[in-house]
Amino acid sequence: MRTTYLLFSVLSLQVLIGCGQPHSAASQAKNPVTENQHPDGTPFINPKGMTVKSRVLLPSGYERLNYTAKDFGYFLENLPLYPIDHEVRYYNGKIKPRNNIYHSVVQLAIGKRDLHQCADAVMRLRADYLYQQKRYKDIQFNFLSDSKPRLYTSYAKGDYSYPTYWKYMEYIFAYANTASLHDELPTVKSSHDVKIGDTFVQKGSPIGHAIIVVDLAKNKEGKTIVLLAQSYMPAQEIQLLNNWNNPQLSPWYDIDKDLIKTPEWTFYARNLKTWQ
């Protein structure tokens, strides 16, 4: 029994340290506000928009891709958002300081446990999309301990109600993390091939992080820009990130570079993973 307990403790620790901030660039600095900018300092924000697509405006010359209601891209672009002044809540109800890290917050419940962290939020968005499409057999994620998938259908045993679905997701959150997600997903060969829904995952040693592309646009020259979203630790609501590197483009990111610097983490092109 003692051996079993120790093994469980080690696995739990491995999962809990799935997100961290050794590369954190977060600070108290805020972008200056001008007459042409919205109160949060970003030029492409429509405060009245209540979805990703309707809140974040496009730079001149860029267009979003067309998706059908069955596509992951459609699901992500239409994620519901809280009002523009909403601040990120942790799982315990406390507020995360805005610090110009994010401009909007996704309106999805995250539960009352310290589980909905970075990789968990990414897996949750993918699973929520599949659940909405009733593609129950496609919902599965690998455990860190043995790299084997845990299937939603096996867990649910025919009960596809939302409460059972959420219990399954918290089961996944507890035993999967950035390391297992990194090893599970195939790598995108080039950032030029990025698709909406693709995920930057850094497994870390021992701490990693994960963010997801929730919107994407292209210009006539084929240049791609993306919107990035994250959760973090402690468990918290999903937030749409600002771009500190290029305030004139923020919150859009040009990821056609080796370094992808977000407010709380730095990724590399080789960290880009895909679901398909």
N, C-alpha and C positions, 0 to 999 in steps of 0.2 A: 504494500500500500504506500509506503514512504517513497519507493522508487517511482511509482505512478504519479504521486503528488509532485515530486520534483520535476518529472518530465513535463507535466501539465504546466507547472510554473514557468519553466524555460520557454515553452511554446507560447504561453500567454505574453511573456516579456517580449519575445520576438515580434509578435503582432502589434503590441502596444507601441513599440518604437518604430513603427512603419513610417511615420512622418516626423520630421524634425526641422531644425533650422541652423545647421552648421554654416550654411552659405547665406543666411538671411541678410537682406539689404534693407529691411524695414527700418524706418526712422520716423521722426515726427514731422519731417518736412512736407509741405504741401505746395502744389503748383500755384503760381499766382493767378488770380482771377481777373479777367479782362472783360470789357463790355461785350465781346463776341463769344464769351465762354459761359457755360452753365455754372451754377454755384460750386460744383465739385471740380471745376477747372478743366473739364474735358470738352472739346468742341463738337463731338459727334453724338451727344446724348439728347434724346427727346424725353424729358421727365414724365410726360403723359403716357408714354408707351408702357404697356404692361406685359410684354413678352420680349425675348431677346431681340427678335427681328424688328419689332416696332419701336423699341427704345434706342437701339444703337443705329445711328445713321451711317450712310456710306460716304467715303471720300469721293470726290469728283472723279469720274472715269471708271469706277468700279461697279460691278454688278454681282448680286448673289446668284448662286446656281438655283435651278428649278428642281424641287423635290415633290414627290407625291406623298399623300398622307400615310403611306406604308413605309416610308424611308426614315432611317435614323436621323438624317439631316433635317427633315421636317419636324420631327419630335424635338430636336435640340433647339432649332430656331424658334420654336413656339413654346419653350419652357416659360411658365408663368413667373413673373417677377413681383416682388413687394414694391410698394410705393418708393420713390427715389430716395426718400430720407430714412428708409429703414436701415438699421445697423445690424451687422451679423450677430446672431445669438449663438452662444455655446449650448451644449446639451443640457446644462444646468440652469439656463436662462440668463446667465451673465452676458454682458456685451463685449464684443471684441473691439478694441479701439480702431477706428476707421483708418487713421494715419495715411490716407490717400492710397491705400492698398487696392481698394475695389471701388466701383462706382454703382453697382447694383447687386441685389441679393435674390437668388432663386427661391421662389415660394414653395418649398417642399418641407414637410415635417422630417425631422432627423432622429426622433426617438429621445428617450431620457437617459440613455447609457453613453458612456464615453467610447463609442465605437465608430461613429460616422466620421472618419478622418479622411485623409487624402485619397488613397487607393479605394477605400470603401465608397466614397462619393462617385468615383469614376465607374466602379462596378455597379453601383446603384442606378446610375443614369442608363447604363446599357441594359440592365435587368428591367428597369421601369418601362423602357421602350418595348422590350420583348413581351413583357407582361401585358402592356396595353394592346399589343398586336395578338395576344393569346398564343404566342409562340412558346408555350411552356417548355417544350422539349429542348429548346435552345438555351434555356437559362441554366448555366452551370459555371462554376469557378473552381479552380484548383486550390487545395489546401497547401499551406507552406510546409507542413510536416512530411508529406509524402508525394507532393506534386500530382496528386490524383484528383479528378473532378468530383464535386458533390452536385448531383443533379437535383434541380427543383422538383421535378416530377416524383423522384424517389422520396424526397422529404415530404411533399404535400400529400401523397397517397390519395389523389383524387380530390382533395380539398383545395380549390384554387381561390378561396376567399382572400381578401386583402390582408386580414390579420395573420393568416397562416403564411402568406407570402412575406410579410414583414418579419415574422419570426425566422423564416429561412434566411433572409438577408442579414439579420443580426447574427445568425449562426455563421454565415460566410464572413462577415466583418471580424468576428472573433478569431478566425483561424486562417485568414488570408491577409496579405499585405502587399506593399510595393514589391518586395522580392518575388513573391509567388506570381503577382500580376506581370512583372517584367519577364519572367521565364515562360509564362503561359502565352503571351501575345507575340506574334511575328513582328520583326523589325521592318520599318519602312526604309527602303534602300536610299531614298533621297528626300529631302524636305520638299523638293519640287513636286513630289507625288502625294503630298499631304491631302487628306480628305477630312471633311467634317466628321467628328466622332473619334478621330485618331487621338492618341494619348501620349504625352511625354511621361516616361516612367524612368526614374533613377532609383535603383535598388539600394544603393548606399552601403556603407560599412561602419556602423550598423544601421544608420538612419538614411531613409530615402524620401522621395516625394513623387507625387503624380498630379498632373493637370490634364485637362481635356479640351480639345477644340470644339467649341459649341456653335461657332458660326464661321463662315468662310466666304470670301469674295475675290473676284478676279477682274483685271482690266484687259483691254484689247491686246496688250502685249504679252498676256499670259502671266503677269505678276500676281501672286497670291498673298492676301492678308487674312489673318485669322483673329477670332476672339478666343480668349483662354479663360477657363474657370477652374476653381479649386475649392476643396475643403482643406482643413489643416488640423493640427492638434493644439489643445484638446478638441474633441469632436465639435463640429460647428456647421452652420448653414453654408451652402455653396454660394460662392461669390464670383462675380465677373471682374477680372483683374484690369487695373489701369496699366499703362505702358510708360514707365519712367524714362526709358531710353529715348523715346521720341514723343514728347508731349503733343507735337503737332499732329501726330497720327493716332495717339491714344484715344480710345482703348484698343484700337487695332494693333496687331503685331505683324511686322515683316519678319518671317522666320527663315528667310533665305540667307541665313548666316550660321556660322558654327556655334555661336553663343546665343542662347535665348534667355535673357535676363528678365525675370519677373520680380516683383517687389520682395518676395520672400524666398526665392530659389533661383539658381542658375542651371539651365539645361543645355545639352548639346544636341546637334542634329541627329547623332547616333542613338539618342534616347527615344526617338519617335517610334511608337508602336501602333498597330492597327488591329481592328476586330475582324477584318475581312481579308 
